Amino acid sequence: MLPLHRNLLTALGTNALFYYFGLYSSPFLMFCFCFWALFILAFACTKTMKDDAGSKILSRGMLFGKKEFYPQPVINCAIDFANGAPTIESVIKAGKRLLQVKRLRCIFEKKPYLFDCKFTEVLTNLDDHLFIHVVERNDQWELINKLGVRELSTGKPLWELHYLHDGKFETAHILLRVSHGIGDGVRLSNVFFPIFFEDKDGGAIRIPKFTQRKKSGSGGGFFDFKAKWDWLKSGLDLVSDSATLVDSKTPIHTPKAWGTKKNYAFTKSKDPVDFGLVKKIKNQENVTVNDVMLTAMTQSMREYFLKRGQKFDEKFLCRCMCAIGIPTEDDSNLKNYFAVVAAECPVQCEDRKEVLRRVKKSMDTIKNSSAMAITTFLQDLTCYLGLDELTEKSFKDAFLNHTFIYSNVPGIQEQIYFAGKEVSNLSAFFPNTMMQMILFSYNNKVTVALTTDTKLVDAPEEIIDGFNTAIEAWAKDIDS
């Protein structure tokens, strides 16, 4: 706190002296100079902090403020073994490898201001993080639901490794629970996949390297100010819409409504959809995989709403918050570098072509705008200027304006193994303020994982089945 305040006071004092001795011709020029001095100092501060702002915000929790309930931000990763379970010794070995990752040996020290909070390495015992459960196959998912909503103990590094096996080692699940403050999905995947998984020949599995998207605003040369302005303005418009537009009420969510602790449930695809069908549709329609999957999910949501008496009018609005991980030069270091940006989900449209057109337009706008850059910059700026309450209020207002949260996670499109045992399925769950859906593609199958409030979503399996039906019907229409 003190170094930042000292720098700001120095800048103000210097400007006051300049003005006193007549070096500025007007108070307006002084104001301009002070404004940019403060801006540059704040920006420099964000670039010199050891820990990224996103990790600090998520590790502290309380994203809606100290007086408002918000579920502890924990990513739950479920690894399914339906055709043979690994030994306990192999799971212990994986746990020991996890302890080689520095952030998994750190506790988060909370301070009055976020920028003073920090990760501190401590002596870590695997016995405090690894738990073995003997559970019959039919009861394993019920236990995962119970474990997945428990809060992690804040007196130790914020992660747990649960191994659920049937006693005969014929079937099992591994549930890895990690605080989102330790890292986001992109970074966690890059670190954990080589630790846990190997290919058929025993080689380490690594997530494909995702290239950074070139900003459209950088096109046209350095002096193409119109392109840069269009890029900047489109991002500002998206951020403004998230804060000001409010979605219509639906059976799964009442925007702006938020209250006490929720009853969360994890539901995943029983029969994951064929990823080959998704790619066939993508190629036929000349769109992206994400366009196809969000369109199919929008169609599924429409059917779910209609079945529960939803009415649509010309002002109806339904959007999702898209959680988008932003690749960096080195994604092997755990951190949080992602943006949450709104995309349209026009459930009021019956025609699939119109739904796809609007979804694609919305996703293209996000990709070609400055929204992700602005979101991450504002996150850093408000954190390191000590504007915690402003951050919390803005986050709450923006989140509760939307209907659900959507994330598409590209995975490994081949069979992978853990200690020689076949991994049947991968899925991820994250309790949030509204329904959270994470689509994970693995071994040419797409698994839909929903985290829902049981009081609001009475049949999450219908949404998953509706997604599968939409993809299969779409692919069938292409063949006919």
C-alpha positions in Angstrom: 0.0 0.0 0.0 2.7 2.5 1.1 4.9 2.3 -2.1 1.9 2.9 -4.3 0.7 5.9 -2.2 4.2 7.3 -2.0 4.5 7.2 -5.8 1.1 8.8 -6.3 1.8 11.6 -3.7 5.2 12.2 -5.4 3.5 12.7 -8.8 0.9 15.0 -7.3 3.5 17.0 -5.4 5.7 17.4 -8.4 2.8 18.6 -10.5 1.7 21.1 -7.8 5.2 22.6 -7.7 5.2 22.9 -11.5 2.0 24.7 -11.4 3.0 27.0 -8.5 6.1 28.1 -10.4 4.1 28.8 -13.6 5.3 25.9 -15.6 1.7 25.1 -16.5 -0.4 27.7 -18.3 -3.7 26.5 -16.9 -5.3 24.2 -14.3 -6.6 22.1 -17.2 -3.1 21.2 -18.4 -2.2 20.4 -14.9 -5.1 18.1 -14.6 -4.2 16.3 -17.9 -0.6 15.9 -16.7 -1.7 14.5 -13.3 -4.2 12.2 -14.9 -1.6 10.6 -17.2 1.0 10.5 -14.4 -1.4 8.5 -12.2 -2.4 6.3 -15.1 1.2 5.4 -16.0 2.1 4.8 -12.4 -0.8 2.5 -11.9 -0.1 0.6 -15.1 3.6 0.2 -14.1 2.5 -1.1 -10.7 0.4 -3.8 -12.4 3.4 -4.9 -14.4 5.8 -5.2 -11.4 3.6 -7.2 -9.0 4.8 -10.8 -8.4 1.4 -12.5 -8.4 -1.3 -11.9 -11.1 -4.4 -10.0 -10.0 -6.8 -12.8 -11.1 -5.1 -15.3 -8.8 -5.4 -12.9 -5.9 -9.0 -12.1 -6.5 -10.0 -15.8 -6.8 -7.9 -17.0 -4.0 -9.4 -14.6 -1.5 -12.9 -15.5 -2.7 -15.8 -13.3 -1.6 -16.1 -12.1 -5.2 -19.4 -10.3 -4.3 -18.0 -8.7 -1.2 -17.6 -9.6 2.5 -21.3 -9.4 3.2 -22.5 -11.4 0.2 -22.4 -15.2 -0.3 -20.3 -16.5 -3.1 -19.3 -20.2 -3.4 -15.6 -20.9 -2.8 -14.0 -20.8 -6.3 -13.0 -24.5 -6.8 -12.4 -26.3 -10.0 -13.4 -30.0 -9.7 -11.8 -32.3 -12.3 -13.3 -35.8 -12.5 -11.3 -38.6 -14.1 -13.3 -41.8 -14.8 -11.9 -45.3 -15.0 -14.7 -47.7 -16.2 -12.4 -50.5 -17.4 -9.9 -51.1 -14.7 -8.7 -48.9 -11.8 -5.1 -47.8 -11.0 -3.4 -48.9 -7.8 -3.3 -46.8 -4.7 0.5 -46.6 -5.0 0.2 -45.0 -8.5 -2.2 -42.4 -7.2 0.2 -41.6 -4.3 3.0 -41.2 -6.9 0.8 -38.7 -8.8 0.2 -36.8 -5.5 3.9 -36.6 -4.9 4.5 -35.2 -8.4 1.8 -32.6 -7.7 3.8 -31.4 -4.7 6.7 -30.6 -7.0 4.6 -27.7 -8.3 5.4 -24.6 -6.2 1.9 -23.1 -6.1 0.6 -26.4 -4.7 2.9 -25.9 -1.8 1.7 -22.3 -1.1 -1.0 -20.9 1.2 -2.7 -17.6 0.4 -2.1 -14.9 3.0 -5.0 -12.5 3.1 -4.4 -8.8 3.8 -6.8 -5.8 4.0 -6.0 -4.9 0.4 -5.8 -7.4 -2.4 -2.5 -6.1 -3.8 -0.9 -6.9 -0.4 -2.1 -10.5 -0.4 0.4 -13.1 -1.4 1.2 -16.8 -1.9 3.7 -18.1 0.7 5.4 -21.5 0.4 4.9 -23.7 3.4 5.9 -27.3 4.4 3.2 -29.5 2.8 2.3 -33.0 3.7 0.6 -35.2 1.1 -1.5 -36.9 3.8 -3.3 -33.5 4.2 -4.4 -33.5 0.6 -4.8 -37.2 -0.5 -8.0 -39.1 0.5 -8.8 -42.7 -0.4 -12.5 -43.8 -0.6 -13.8 -47.4 -1.1 -17.1 -46.9 -2.9 -19.2 -49.1 -5.2 -19.4 -47.9 -8.8 -23.0 -47.0 -8.6 -22.3 -44.7 -5.5 -19.2 -43.0 -6.8 -20.9 -40.1 -8.5 -23.1 -39.4 -5.5 -19.9 -39.1 -3.4 -18.3 -36.9 -6.0 -21.3 -34.5 -5.7 -20.9 -34.4 -2.0 -17.1 -33.9 -2.1 -17.3 -31.3 -4.9 -19.4 -28.8 -2.9 -17.3 -28.9 0.3 -15.1 -25.9 1.0 -11.4 -26.4 1.0 -9.6 -25.8 4.3 -7.9 -22.4 4.2 -5.2 -23.5 6.7 -3.3 -25.4 4.0 -2.6 -25.1 0.2 -6.0 -25.0 -1.5 -6.3 -28.4 -3.3 -7.4 -32.0 -2.7 -6.9 -35.3 -4.5 -9.7 -37.9 -3.9 -9.4 -41.5 -5.1 -12.7 -43.4 -5.2 -12.3 -47.1 -6.1 -14.7 -50.1 -5.8 -12.4 -52.3 -3.6 -11.8 -54.7 -6.5 -10.0 -52.1 -8.6 -12.3 -52.7 -11.5 -13.7 -49.2 -11.7 -12.7 -45.9 -10.1 -12.8 -42.1 -10.2 -10.1 -39.5 -9.3 -11.5 -36.2 -8.2 -8.9 -33.4 -8.3 -10.2 -30.2 -6.5 -8.1 -27.1 -7.0 -8.8 -23.5 -6.0 -9.3 -21.4 -9.1 -6.9 -19.0 -7.5 -4.0 -21.4 -8.1 -4.6 -21.3 -11.8 -7.1 -21.2 -14.6 -8.1 -24.1 -16.9 -5.5 -23.4 -19.6 -2.6 -23.3 -17.1 -3.9 -26.2 -14.9 -4.3 -28.4 -18.0 -0.7 -27.7 -19.1 0.7 -28.5 -15.7 -1.5 -31.5 -14.7 -1.8 -33.5 -17.9 2.0 -34.4 -18.1 1.8 -35.3 -14.4 -1.3 -37.6 -14.6 -1.5 -39.0 -18.1 0.5 -40.9 -20.7 -0.2 -42.2 -24.2 -0.4 -45.9 -25.3 3.4 -46.0 -25.5 3.9 -44.5 -22.0 5.0 -41.1 -23.2 3.8 -38.0 -21.3 0.7 -36.3 -22.6 0.8 -32.5 -23.2 -2.1 -30.2 -24.2 -1.6 -28.8 -27.7 -0.1 -25.3 -27.7 -2.7 -22.7 -28.5 -1.5 -19.7 -30.5 -2.3 -16.2 -29.4 -4.9 -14.5 -31.5 -3.7 -11.4 -33.4 -5.6 -8.3 -32.4 -7.5 -6.9 -35.2 -6.7 -3.5 -34.0 -3.1 -4.1 -34.8 -3.9 -4.5 -38.5 -3.4 -1.9 -41.1 0.0 -0.6 -39.7 0.9 1.5 -36.7 -0.8 4.6 -37.9 -4.1 3.0 -38.9 -5.9 4.8 -36.1 -9.4 3.9 -37.4 -8.7 0.2 -37.1 -7.3 0.7 -33.6 -10.3 2.8 -32.6 -12.8 0.2 -34.0 -11.0 -2.5 -32.0 -11.0 -0.5 -28.8 -14.6 0.7 -29.2 -16.0 -2.8 -29.9 -14.4 -4.0 -26.6 -15.7 -1.0 -24.7 -19.2 -1.6 -26.1 -19.1 -5.3 -25.0 -18.0 -4.4 -21.5 -20.6 -1.7 -21.2 -23.4 -4.1 -22.4 -22.4 -6.6 -19.8 -22.8 -4.0 -17.1 -26.0 -2.4 -18.3 -28.1 -4.9 -20.3 -30.2 -7.4 -18.2 -31.3 -10.8 -19.5 -34.9 -11.9 -19.4 -36.2 -14.1 -16.7 -36.1 -17.9 -17.5 -36.8 -21.1 -15.6 -33.1 -21.5 -14.8 -32.3 -18.0 -13.7 -33.7 -14.7 -12.4 -31.2 -12.0 -13.3 -30.2 -9.7 -10.4 -31.5 -12.2 -7.9 -29.0 -13.6 -5.5 -29.3 -14.9 -2.0 -28.2 -17.5 0.4 -26.1 -20.7 -0.1 -27.1 -22.8 -3.0 -27.6 -26.6 -3.4 -25.3 -27.6 -6.2 -25.4 -30.7 -8.3 -22.9 -32.1 -10.8 -24.4 -33.7 -13.9 -22.5 -35.0 -17.0 -23.2 -36.7 -20.3 -24.0 -40.4 -20.0 -23.4 -40.8 -23.7 -20.9 -38.1 -24.9 -21.6 -36.9 -28.4 -19.4 -37.9 -31.3 -16.9 -35.1 -31.9 -16.7 -36.1 -35.5 -20.2 -34.9 -36.0 -19.3 -31.5 -34.6 -16.4 -31.3 -37.0 -18.5 -32.4 -39.9 -21.0 -29.6 -39.2 -18.2 -27.1 -38.7 -16.8 -27.8 -42.1 -20.2 -27.8 -43.8 -21.2 -24.5 -42.3 -17.8 -22.9 -42.5 -17.8 -21.8 -38.9 -15.8 -22.8 -35.7 -16.3 -25.7 -33.4 -17.3 -23.2 -30.7 -20.0 -21.7 -33.0 -21.5 -25.2 -33.6 -21.5 -26.2 -29.9 -23.0 -23.0 -28.6 -25.7 -23.1 -31.3 -26.6 -26.6 -30.3 -26.6 -25.7 -26.6 -28.9 -22.7 -27.4 -31.3 -25.0 -29.2 -31.3 -27.4 -26.2 -32.0 -24.5 -23.8 -34.9 -23.3 -26.0 -36.5 -26.7 -25.7 -36.0 -26.9 -22.0 -37.5 -23.4 -21.5 -40.5 -24.1 -23.7 -41.3 -27.3 -21.9 -41.6 -25.2 -18.7 -43.9 -22.6 -20.2 -41.4 -19.9 -21.2 -42.8 -17.1 -23.4 -40.7 -15.1 -25.8 -41.3 -11.5 -27.0 -39.4 -9.1 -29.2 -37.4 -7.8 -26.3 -36.4 -11.2 -25.0 -32.6 -11.4 -24.2 -30.6 -14.4 -23.3 -26.8 -14.3 -23.0 -24.0 -16.5 -21.6 -20.8 -15.4 -20.0 -18.0 -17.1 -21.9 -15.0 -17.9 -19.9 -12.0 -17.6 -22.3 -8.5 -18.6 -21.3 -5.9 -16.4 -23.0 -2.7 -18.3 -24.1 0.6 -16.8 -23.2 4.2 -17.5 -24.2 4.7 -19.9 -21.2 1.5 -21.6 -20.0 3.4 -24.1 -17.7 3.5 -21.5 -14.9 0.3 -21.6 -12.9 -1.6 -18.3 -13.0 -5.0 -16.8 -14.0 -5.1 -15.0 -17.3 -8.6 -15.2 -18.7 -11.5 -13.0 -19.6 -15.2 -13.5 -19.1 -17.2 -11.9 -22.0 -20.9 -12.0 -22.9 -22.1 -13.8 -26.0 -25.7 -13.9 -27.3 -27.7 -17.2 -27.0 -30.9 -16.4 -29.0 -33.2 -19.1 -27.5 -36.2 -17.2 -28.8 -35.2 -18.1 -32.4 -36.7 -21.3 -33.8 -34.7 -21.4 -37.0 -31.3 -23.1 -36.6 -29.7 -21.0 -39.4 -30.7 -17.8 -37.6 -29.4 -19.1 -34.3 -26.1 -20.0 -35.9 -25.8 -16.6 -37.7 -26.4 -14.7 -34.4 -24.1 -16.9 -32.4 -21.3 -16.7 -34.9 -21.7 -12.9 -35.2 -21.5 -12.6 -31.4 -18.5 -14.9 -31.1 -16.7 -13.1 -34.0 -17.3 -9.8 -32.3 -15.6 -11.0 -29.1 -12.6 -12.4 -30.9 -12.1 -9.3 -33.0 -12.6 -6.8 -30.2 -10.5 -5.4 -27.3 -13.0 -6.9 -24.7 -10.5 -9.5 -23.4 -7.7 -7.0 -23.2 -9.9 -4.4 -21.4 -11.3 -7.0 -19.0 -7.9 -8.2 -17.8 -6.5 -4.6 -17.7 -9.4 -3.4 -15.5 -8.9 -6.4 -13.3 -5.3 -5.5 -12.7 -5.9 -1.8 -12.4 -8.7 -2.0 -9.8 -6.8 -4.7 -7.8 -3.6 -2.8 -7.5 -5.1 0.6 -6.9 -6.9 -0.9 -3.8 -10.4 -0.5 -5.3 -11.6 -3.8 -3.9 -15.2 -2.8 -3.2 -15.6 -1.3 -6.7 -14.3 -4.5 -8.2 -16.7 -6.6 -6.2 -19.7 -4.5 -7.0 -18.9 -4.4 -10.7 -18.3 -8.1 -10.8 -21.6 -8.9 -9.1 -23.7 -6.5 -11.3 -22.2 -7.8 -14.5 -22.5 -11.5 -13.6 -26.1 -11.4 -12.4 -27.2 -9.7 -15.7 -26.6 -13.0 -17.6 -28.4 -16.4 -17.8 -25.6 -19.0 -17.6 -21.8 -19.4 -17.9 -20.3 -21.3 -20.8 -16.8 -22.7 -21.4 -15.6 -25.0 -24.2 -12.4 -26.9 -23.4 -10.5 -28.5 -26.3 -8.8 -31.7 -25.0 -6.7 -34.6 -26.3 -8.3 -36.4 -29.2 -6.8 -39.8 -28.5 -7.0 -42.5 -25.8 -4.9 -41.6 -22.7 -3.9 -43.6 -19.7 -3.1 -43.1 -16.0 -0.5 -45.6 -14.6 -1.4 -47.9 -17.5 -5.2 -47.8 -16.9 -7.5 -46.5 -19.6 -9.1 -43.1 -18.9 -12.7 -43.5 -19.9 -13.9 -39.9 -19.5 -12.8 -36.4 -18.4 -15.1 -33.7 -17.0 -14.9 -30.5 -15.0 -17.3 -28.7 -12.7 -17.3 -25.3 -11.1 -20.0 -24.0 -8.6 -21.0 -20.5 -9.6 -23.7 -17.9 -9.3 -25.7 -19.4 -12.1 -25.7 -22.6 -14.1 -22.1 -23.3 -15.3 -21.6 -25.6 -18.3 -18.2 -26.9 -19.3 -17.9 -28.8 -22.6 -14.8 -31.0 -22.7 -13.7 -32.9 -25.8 -11.6 -36.0 -25.2 -10.9 -39.0 -27.4 -13.3 -37.7 -30.1 -16.2 -37.4 -27.7 -17.7 -34.3 -26.2 -18.9 -34.4 -22.6 -21.2 -31.8 -21.3 -20.7 -31.1 -17.6 -23.3 -29.0 -15.8 -23.1 -27.4 -12.3 -26.6 -26.4 -11.3 -28.7 -25.2 -8.4 -31.1 -28.0 -7.6 -33.8 -25.4 -6.6 -33.7 -23.8 -10.1 -32.8 -26.6 -12.5 -35.0 -29.6 -11.9 -33.7 -31.8 -14.8 -30.2 -30.9 -15.9 -30.0 -34.2 -17.8 -32.6 -32.8 -20.2 -30.3 -30.0 -21.2 -27.5 -32.4 -21.9 -29.7 -34.8 -23.9 -31.0 -31.8 -25.8 -27.5 -30.8 -26.8 -26.8 -34.4 -28.1 -30.1 -34.4 -30.0 -29.4 -31.0 -31.6 -25.9 -32.1 -32.8 -27.1 -35.5 -34.2 -30.1 -33.9 -35.9 -27.9 -31.3 -37.5 -25.4 -33.8 -38.8 -28.3 -36.0 -40.1 -29.7 -33.0 -42.1 -26.3 -32.5 -43.7 -26.2 -36.1 -44.8 -29.7 -36.0 -46.2 
